[in-house]
Amino acid sequence: MHTDLTLALIIGSVRAERFAPVVAGWARERIEAHGGFDLDVIDLADLSIPASLDGSGDTELLRRRVGAADAFVVVTPEYNHGYPGYLKTAIDSVLAEWEAKPVGFVSYGGLAGGCRSVQQLRTVFAELQVVTLREQIVFAGVWDRFDEDGRLVDPERHEGAAKSMLDQLVWWGRALRTARQEKPAA
Ligand SMILES: Cc1cc2nc3c(=O)[nH]c(=O)nc-3n(C[C@H](O)[C@H](O)[C@H](O)COP(=O)(O)O)c2cc1C
């Protein structure tokens, strides 16, 4: 079911020793298997976004890519009960390009699997008029969830959740694109 919706997969961890590529690699595979979207992988580690929010560096590039997307999946870890600071800088660097689009979350970490990061991101995205999906994918104790080849040890549960989340993204992505075409978000 291809929809001609563009989905931006945003990788929110930029740490040198990050585990993010494993989780994001799984998310990318699920998005491609779903088949509903053209995919743009935005790895924040590849972009230079200044904390000064002065629009320099790769800010314009990020704005364009967010603007071209109809839906988002944010992959985020949890650091000290919050999401990465660089992810916040990236979110704050983009303005109206976020508006009236849906976002789903894939989170990972220790005991809480990044749930606290996602709770915080939901309030941030509400301010930007981004619709946050109820369905989310959580990898608690993430180090034990994947084998050495980056494959999920117990795939069924998470694959079902991924399918539901992506189906919801299609529904919201279409509905909000139609609404944006009729009239810009208020
Ligand atoms: C500075 C730091 C703080 C962390 N704090 C938490 C935490 O509060 N809760 C948690 O579940 N995991 C925590 N972790 C574990 C991370 O979620 C885990 O290492 C994850 O792999 C980090 O993502 P990354 O490797 O892609 O950067 C922390 C890790 C780091 C480096």
The ligand as a Gaussian input file, in Angstrom:
#p B3LYP/6-31G(d) Opt

LIG

0 1
 C       24.322000      10.125000      30.044000
 C       23.431000       8.926000      30.046000
 C       22.325000       8.923000      30.872000
 C       21.455000       7.826000      30.848000
 N       20.336000       7.879000      31.628000
 C       19.401000       6.900000      31.490000
 C       18.158000       7.012000      32.166000
 O       17.874000       7.949000      32.877000
 N       17.250000       6.017000      31.995000
 C       17.505000       4.940000      31.175000
 O       16.633000       4.086000      31.030000
 N       18.682000       4.805000      30.517000
 C       19.631000       5.765000      30.655000
 N       20.819000       5.669000      29.984000
 C       21.029000       4.517000      29.126000
 C       20.764000       4.898000      27.669000
 O       19.389000       5.054000      27.428000
 C       21.364000       3.854000      26.758000
 O       22.774000       3.837000      26.991000
 C       21.112000       4.122000      25.296000
 O       21.817000       3.190000      24.545000
 C       21.572000       5.514000      24.907000
 O       21.354000       5.723000      23.550000
 P       22.578000       5.942000      22.548000
 O       23.555000       4.839000      22.844000
 O       22.005000       5.823000      21.179000
 O       23.139000       7.291000      22.839000
 C       21.720000       6.721000      30.023000
 C       22.865000       6.739000      29.202000
 C       23.697000       7.834000      29.205000
 C       24.896000       7.856000      28.295000

